[in-house]
Amino acid sequence: MFSDERKDGSPRFGKLHFPVGLWINSPKKHFAKLGRRWPSVGSVKSTSSDTASRGSESVEMRPATKNKASRHKRISALFQRGGTGVPTSGGRGRWASEKKLADLIDPLPEDRVEPPSQGEVPGILKIYGGDISTGANYKSVLATARSTARQLVQEALERYGVAQANAEDAYVLCDVVGNVHGTDGSWQAQYLRAVGDSERPLVLQDVWKPKTGCTRRFEIRRRCDVERMAEGEDGDGSGISQARRQQSRRSRAASGGHVPPKERADNLSLRRSISEMNLSTKRRRDRKGVLSMAVGEPQEAGLAEESRLKASEGAEGTSAPPASEAEAMDVANLEQLSQCLIQPPTEHPYFLQLLGYNEKQEFVIHVMTRRRHIFGRPERCPAPDQSNYVDTFLSAPDILPRHCCVVSSVPPADPSQPRGSAMVRPFRGALITHNGAPLHRQVELAPGDLLGMGQHFLFMYKDPRAAAAPLAWLPKAWVSPGLVGALACQACGRSLQERQEAFRAYLKSREPQLRYRPQEQEALLAEIVRLQEAPNCRLGPAFLFGLCLEHAVRELEPGHLPRLIARIAQLVKEAVWEKIKEIGDRQPENQQDKGELGNLSIEEVAADLRPLMLWMANAMELLSLVQKRVLDIEKDLDLEGASHNALLSSDLETCDEAMAVLDEVIMSTFQQSVYYLTKQTLYSALPALLDSNPFTATADLSHVPELSSMPEGIQGTLAIYQATLELTRDCDLHPDLVSQTFGYLFFFSNASLFNTLMERGSSHQSLFQWAKAVQIRTNLDLVLDWLQGVGLGDIATEFFRKLSTTANLLCVPKTSLLQTSWSRLRNDYPALTPAQLQHVLTNYQLGPGRVSPECWSPPEKERDEIAHSDIFESFTDHPPLILPCDGFRLRLSEPVSDDTLHRQLTRLRRFLWELERESLPANQRAVYGLDPSQ
């Protein structure tokens, strides 16, 4: 990129000069990226394996219960549709009522449980806990006929030493039927059923006996393992039926996850059907009355109908259906009608399904029991990881595996404060409507909002905890991203005067908003690039580019944003490359007339570098804005998963390439700025700092901050630093980049001065003497004091350490220096390498005929290293350029307070309106009544 004419430098010491091609190391990019437990086992293992006798003696009841047959008849109604067992080998299918039995709150009312003949005498129930403690072991717990499975699980966990909070939610009591293997006496389970939390294990054991040859025992197992075994029934590929079973378990009850007992009690009316209760004759008559009320008939009519049916049954005699068949038909009708009596929950938000795909197999209410609720389509091979968890399955062809995510609001710390709104966001590629309008990004979801998914499903979101608010039933009118749709659409009912006022208010508004249509984007971006040449523009391009990004995020489809970022980065790169070429063509060595070559003044160099500095500042601010948008895309990718959405991965790659282009722009502008400042100005001004005498009559050292009062030898160097500082401030360059710019200037200044000092120290014009050292030290102190006054003192002290150490060494009085040993000098001046220290001491001017003392000689072991070491500083050991990650100036969420930016924004709004007006038919341009000259 640069000419190599001056790379060789002086014939003796080429390292005295600045390299013509200043290549900066690749920066360390600093981008801000917006992070199980073991059960405690305390069980005592059994010393022997299970036997047939042990299996048959899992319960010890001292008093024999009475009226066993009557209890069996009553409770058999609960099980007549089958059980919930999970056969391990070639067994029968799952019981149809497993879901209902598991969710039963009170399957057997306490007033219907008959105690043992001798009162409430407890029995001993053996509960095997192989999932808690490996091996054949059990714990004995006391149980009565009123003890529920959940209570027994709690007692068993205490006996096993499991002390975690709410541990009973993670375990379930299982009724296992099996037999003892004949050869080794091991237990072989044939059938397993999860016992509902509110079922009575002793009663079940009393009335439900295993078949001949089998025995029963109760086991405590992890709830997740039992559910996984149930889901594994359809291992032959019936993923759809598995998903429907999950939907039945989640959508109807709690839409996923395990519900605490209190929440189950609160939602009792949602999950219980009347047919799941005890169906005694008296209860059945009462419910017939309820059903009569449900269909609009008075209770008396229901009783009369019942009397009429009894009379007809008596008259017909044998023609009446059997009692068991009539009872079964009654139960089926009651089950069907009782489904209509479901009441919504009062403590959880839920979705009311208005339209569906297969309404005969779908539920009407879908409850949110987790804060994050996901809708999706069931997959035939569901992934086992938790990130693919779906709460509510929707079986329609246009539903994605992960279609939509709803996040409920967090309760406020102050109960008196209103509750926040829920948030809904679609996954990439999902067809979602929110109150009739297409939904592309995350928005607030208020109670009563309509949420459409695909072409078939329509839900209403309800939150009984939120305050009542007007329902947003009607969809908002579609708004074009252009000005016509936003301000001048005649369909919105505005009059001509109202449209004109709205347009004038938009033009004068200080809100950070810039509306445009996609077809006008290219012309808009080109106009923003041209604004860089306008006076006092500074960060205008980055600000306006940022408004374009915000408009694309709000109004345009998601895939448009990565393409816009890539296009902006390319336009910035082309503009910067053109400026670099123009500056290179204006350099004296590239002029056709080379008769009078000379260095440019600092004012001319600053004028040439101003466009580059402006683009550096804008590119840095723009990179920060782009990075925030990329972080949002990365969050979406983490939420949806890369395996589910290749579009998001492609968008991220596009954005990464665009950020790499902006990164390259920042490095190139930084490199060129430092290069021209060192080559054209510092190279010729620095030697005066070593040669000038600050102790002159014209120098006024009492006014150090004043540049005009400085000694003439250092005024040129300080003028370069001052002009560079003013240039960076005028361009609104990021403070971190300002510090690093001066860090590079000080690095090259120190290297050039030190190498010149080392070179001239061995010549006849030696600077290694006390008188010259005092002048150099004074000039350097004046420079450092001035830099300290402008806020650059710490950076200058760091980078001028080598030169400052050498000057301090030479300023030591000769008598003291002659008495100092080599080891003492190495300790006092660690910034100098052994070779550099040896070079200074060897060429120190002691006077005519005097030689260096023996104490200055380095040890024998260091001499070989000194002989092969370089005494000059390298220009390539500069620090890397580190991009800042905070402290940026642009705030796109605040009104535009800068008058210059506001004028540029208003001009662009008028420019876009002219483009939009030209695209309208001629007979419609005046209809809108918008005059851009107003």
Secondary structure as GFF3:
##gff-version 3
##sequence-region A 1 934
A	DSSP	three_ten_helix	14	16	.	.	.	ID=ss1
A	DSSP	alpha_helix	52	56	.	.	.	ID=ss2
A	DSSP	beta_strand	59	60	.	.	.	ID=ss3
A	DSSP	alpha_helix	68	79	.	.	.	ID=ss4
A	DSSP	alpha_helix	98	103	.	.	.	ID=ss5
A	DSSP	three_ten_helix	110	112	.	.	.	ID=ss6
A	DSSP	beta_strand	123	128	.	.	.	ID=ss7
A	DSSP	beta_strand	138	143	.	.	.	ID=ss8
A	DSSP	alpha_helix	149	160	.	.	.	ID=ss9
A	DSSP	three_ten_helix	167	170	.	.	.	ID=ss10
A	DSSP	beta_strand	171	180	.	.	.	ID=ss11
A	DSSP	beta_strand	187	194	.	.	.	ID=ss12
A	DSSP	alpha_helix	201	207	.	.	.	ID=ss13
A	DSSP	beta_strand	215	222	.	.	.	ID=ss14
A	DSSP	alpha_helix	223	231	.	.	.	ID=ss15
A	DSSP	three_ten_helix	232	234	.	.	.	ID=ss16
A	DSSP	alpha_helix	239	249	.	.	.	ID=ss17
A	DSSP	pi_helix	250	254	.	.	.	ID=ss18
A	DSSP	alpha_helix	261	266	.	.	.	ID=ss19
A	DSSP	alpha_helix	268	271	.	.	.	ID=ss20
A	DSSP	three_ten_helix	274	276	.	.	.	ID=ss21
A	DSSP	alpha_helix	281	294	.	.	.	ID=ss22
A	DSSP	alpha_helix	299	316	.	.	.	ID=ss23
A	DSSP	three_ten_helix	317	319	.	.	.	ID=ss24
A	DSSP	alpha_helix	323	338	.	.	.	ID=ss25
A	DSSP	three_ten_helix	339	341	.	.	.	ID=ss26
A	DSSP	beta_strand	350	355	.	.	.	ID=ss27
A	DSSP	three_ten_helix	359	361	.	.	.	ID=ss28
A	DSSP	beta_strand	365	367	.	.	.	ID=ss29
A	DSSP	beta_strand	372	376	.	.	.	ID=ss30
A	DSSP	three_ten_helix	386	388	.	.	.	ID=ss31
A	DSSP	beta_strand	392	393	.	.	.	ID=ss32
A	DSSP	beta_strand	404	407	.	.	.	ID=ss33
A	DSSP	beta_strand	422	426	.	.	.	ID=ss34
A	DSSP	beta_strand	432	434	.	.	.	ID=ss35
A	DSSP	beta_strand	437	438	.	.	.	ID=ss36
A	DSSP	beta_strand	443	445	.	.	.	ID=ss37
A	DSSP	beta_strand	450	453	.	.	.	ID=ss38
A	DSSP	beta_strand	457	462	.	.	.	ID=ss39
A	DSSP	alpha_helix	483	487	.	.	.	ID=ss40
A	DSSP	three_ten_helix	490	492	.	.	.	ID=ss41
A	DSSP	alpha_helix	496	508	.	.	.	ID=ss42
A	DSSP	three_ten_helix	518	520	.	.	.	ID=ss43
A	DSSP	alpha_helix	521	530	.	.	.	ID=ss44
A	DSSP	three_ten_helix	531	533	.	.	.	ID=ss45
A	DSSP	alpha_helix	540	555	.	.	.	ID=ss46
A	DSSP	alpha_helix	560	585	.	.	.	ID=ss47
A	DSSP	three_ten_helix	588	590	.	.	.	ID=ss48
A	DSSP	alpha_helix	602	640	.	.	.	ID=ss49
A	DSSP	alpha_helix	646	677	.	.	.	ID=ss50
A	DSSP	pi_helix	678	682	.	.	.	ID=ss51
A	DSSP	alpha_helix	683	685	.	.	.	ID=ss52
A	DSSP	alpha_helix	688	691	.	.	.	ID=ss53
A	DSSP	three_ten_helix	707	709	.	.	.	ID=ss54
A	DSSP	alpha_helix	712	730	.	.	.	ID=ss55
A	DSSP	alpha_helix	735	761	.	.	.	ID=ss56
A	DSSP	alpha_helix	770	789	.	.	.	ID=ss57
A	DSSP	alpha_helix	793	799	.	.	.	ID=ss58
A	DSSP	alpha_helix	801	810	.	.	.	ID=ss59
A	DSSP	alpha_helix	814	818	.	.	.	ID=ss60
A	DSSP	alpha_helix	822	828	.	.	.	ID=ss61
A	DSSP	alpha_helix	834	842	.	.	.	ID=ss62
A	DSSP	three_ten_helix	854	856	.	.	.	ID=ss63
A	DSSP	alpha_helix	860	867	.	.	.	ID=ss64
A	DSSP	alpha_helix	899	919	.	.	.	ID=ss65
A	DSSP	alpha_helix	922	925	.	.	.	ID=ss66
###
